[in-house]
Amino acid sequence: MSTLELKVIAVTEEAPMVRSFELASTAGDDLPGYSPGSHIRVSLPNGDDRPYSLVNLDPGVEPTQGGSRYRLGVRLEEASQGGSSFMHGLKPGDRLSVTLPKNDFALIDGPAPVVLMAGGIGITPIASMASALLRQKRDFILHYSGRAQGSLAFIAPLRALLGEKLIEHYDDLSGGYLDAGVLLSAADPESHLYVCGPKPMIEAVQAAARQRGWPEERIHFELFTPPVAQTGDKPFEVEIASSGESFTVPVGKSIIEVLEAAGQDLIYDCQRGDCGICQTDVISGEPDHRDVVLTDSEKASGKVMQICVSRAHSAKLVLDL
């Protein structure tokens, strides 16, 4: 996989627990262009990597043409598995190895109006979309929600940039979470919907949109919450149908992690359960679905699963691999 060698140019405190990082080529070269919604994967010292969305808050800049800097926004997670804690330890002059930009959350061209919804650090890809929509003079609105005033990253430049196109929601002032149903009921039914944030927010928005008859091809989402172990998780067995080999998936490890460590060649990307690339047919067993890709009927069928985040209710799964 092609990589870029970058250095940290600046680190800025954007909100409590959120920092932005400006990155430039160590060789002084221009960086490859990217489209709104793109991410890069940053290599960690332990050999793992983490995806972070590229942020553009300047509608006068066309990022697809490339430029001298990349900008990331990273929240320090309380249960960090190494990614956010590593990033928050960076200082100007530090060096990083990253992948080329990739987009699994692309903004669709066309005249249709757009509803953008972001929760917390999910603003990072959404901010780039808002800049692009301004540049394209398209009709859109951005709903940005957080737990409390002062918690939202990039809020000052977003206010200056978007004016009335930005609607802020604070749980502590409103007495609860953003009501997706009310917002979507007031939206143009021909709109494309883009939502990024924690899993409960995405699931609530998906349910509200489907209840109102929005077709799946106009509902776009990206999950910004890494998978975490849940109370009651247990080890389970995975059998590969093509070879008959069986592997134990312990608590705290994904099916992908276990199979890849055993030498299996797998296709995947996000490892958060939102891109659908790792979708696998289930021959037998009962999956424990933890993705935001499958519809309720697909989950109920038990015939497919996302092996990056989902586990098993049964003691064993047989997968079509």
Secondary structure as the mmCIF struct_conf table of DSSP 4:
data_model
#
loop_
_struct_conf.conf_type_id
_struct_conf.id
_struct_conf.beg_label_comp_id
_struct_conf.beg_label_asym_id
_struct_conf.beg_label_seq_id
_struct_conf.end_label_comp_id
_struct_conf.end_label_asym_id
_struct_conf.end_label_seq_id
STRN STRN1 THR A 3 ALA A 15
TURN_TY1_P TURN_TY1_P1 PRO A 16 MET A 17
STRN STRN2 VAL A 18 SER A 25
TURN_TY1_P TURN_TY1_P2 THR A 26 ALA A 27
HELX_LH_PP_P HELX_LH_PP_P1 ASP A 29 ASP A 30
STRN STRN3 LEU A 31 LEU A 31
HELX_LH_PP_P HELX_LH_PP_P2 PRO A 32 GLY A 33
TURN_TY1_P TURN_TY1_P3 PRO A 36 GLY A 37
STRN STRN4 HIS A 39 SER A 43
HELX_LH_PP_P HELX_LH_PP_P3 LEU A 44 LEU A 44
TURN_TY1_P TURN_TY1_P4 PRO A 45 ASN A 46
BEND BEND1 GLY A 47 GLY A 47
STRN STRN5 ASP A 49 SER A 53
STRN STRN6 LEU A 54 LEU A 54
TURN_TY1_P TURN_TY1_P5 PRO A 59 GLY A 60
HELX_RH_3T_P HELX_RH_3T_P1 PRO A 63 GLN A 65
STRN STRN7 GLY A 67 GLY A 67
BEND BEND2 SER A 68 SER A 68
STRN STRN8 TYR A 70 ARG A 75
TURN_TY1_P TURN_TY1_P6 GLU A 78 ALA A 79
BEND BEND3 GLY A 82 GLY A 82
HELX_RH_AL_P HELX_RH_AL_P1 GLY A 83 HIS A 88
TURN_TY1_P TURN_TY1_P7 GLY A 89 GLY A 89
TURN_TY1_P TURN_TY1_P8 PRO A 92 GLY A 93
STRN STRN9 ARG A 95 THR A 99
HELX_LH_PP_P HELX_LH_PP_P4 LEU A 100 PRO A 101
STRN STRN10 LYS A 102 LYS A 102
BEND BEND4 ASP A 104 PHE A 105
HELX_LH_PP_P HELX_LH_PP_P5 ALA A 106 ASP A 109
BEND BEND5 GLY A 110 ALA A 112
STRN STRN11 VAL A 114 GLY A 119
HELX_RH_3T_P HELX_RH_3T_P2 GLY A 120 GLY A 122
HELX_RH_AL_P HELX_RH_AL_P2 ILE A 123 ARG A 135
TURN_TY1_P TURN_TY1_P9 GLN A 136 LYS A 137
STRN STRN12 PHE A 140 GLY A 146
BEND BEND6 ARG A 147 ALA A 148
TURN_TY1_P TURN_TY1_P10 GLN A 149 GLY A 150
TURN_TY1_P TURN_TY1_P11 ALA A 153 PHE A 154
HELX_RH_AL_P HELX_RH_AL_P3 ILE A 155 LEU A 162
HELX_RH_3T_P HELX_RH_3T_P3 GLY A 163 LYS A 165
STRN STRN13 LEU A 166 TYR A 170
HELX_RH_AL_P HELX_RH_AL_P4 ASP A 171 SER A 174
TURN_TY1_P TURN_TY1_P12 GLY A 175 GLY A 175
BEND BEND7 GLY A 176 TYR A 177
HELX_RH_AL_P HELX_RH_AL_P5 ALA A 180 SER A 185
TURN_TY1_P TURN_TY1_P13 ALA A 186 ALA A 186
BEND BEND8 ALA A 187 ALA A 187
TURN_TY1_P TURN_TY1_P14 PRO A 189 GLU A 190
STRN STRN14 HIS A 192 GLY A 197
HELX_RH_AL_P HELX_RH_AL_P6 LYS A 199 GLN A 211
TURN_TY1_P TURN_TY1_P15 ARG A 212 GLY A 213
HELX_RH_3T_P HELX_RH_3T_P4 GLU A 216 ARG A 218
STRN STRN15 ILE A 219 LEU A 223
BEND BEND9 THR A 225 THR A 225
TURN_TY1_P TURN_TY1_P16 THR A 231 GLY A 232
STRN STRN16 PHE A 236 ILE A 240
TURN_TY1_P TURN_TY1_P17 ALA A 241 SER A 243
STRN STRN17 SER A 246 VAL A 249
TURN_TY1_P TURN_TY1_P18 VAL A 251 GLY A 252
HELX_RH_AL_P HELX_RH_AL_P7 ILE A 255 ALA A 261
TURN_TY1_P TURN_TY1_P19 ALA A 262 GLY A 263
BEND BEND10 ASP A 269 ASP A 269
BEND BEND11 GLN A 271 CYS A 275
TURN_TY1_P TURN_TY1_P20 ILE A 277 CYS A 278
STRN STRN18 GLN A 279 SER A 284
BEND BEND12 GLY A 285 GLY A 285
STRN STRN19 PRO A 287 ASP A 288
BEND BEND13 VAL A 292 LEU A 294
HELX_RH_AL_P HELX_RH_AL_P8 ASP A 296 SER A 301
TURN_TY1_P TURN_TY1_P21 GLY A 302 GLY A 302
BEND BEND14 LYS A 303 LYS A 303
STRN STRN20 VAL A 304 GLN A 306
TURN_TY1_P TURN_TY1_P22 ILE A 307 VAL A 309
STRN STRN21 ARG A 311 ALA A 312
BEND BEND15 HIS A 313 ALA A 315
STRN STRN22 LYS A 316 LEU A 319
#
